[in-house]
């Protein structure tokens, strides 16, 4: 990663941390219990990630569409016997995995 990219990533992480701290404080003020506030913010984070995944699969997340697949995705596809190039996108890898696993589940019935 180049210096500018590292700085942008750090700013992005700091922005997310600030957002979550603010969210935590808001939830804490409403529920009055730190443990409950932590649990709620954790669940909200999971919901947010799930929404992003769904948007990605529907082609609404440009970063997901253009980002290279993770090595884990590539390895899993190859383990399933699917020939893929190492520069496959996350979106394409995800689509292939969903399709293949769906077919496997259908034939297993």
Number of C-alpha atoms within 10 A of each C-alpha: 7 6 8 9 10 11 12 11 13 12 12 12 12 12 12 12 12 12 12 16 13 12 17 19 16 14 18 18 12 10 12 12 12 14 10 13 20 16 13 17 19 14 12 14 13 12 12 12 12 12 12 15 17 13 14 18 18 12 13 13 15 11 13 19 17 13 13 18 20 15 10 9 18 24 14 14 18 13 10 12 9 14 10 14 10 12 11 16 20 21 23 17 19 18 14 16 18 13 12 15 13 12 11 11 10 9 8 7 5
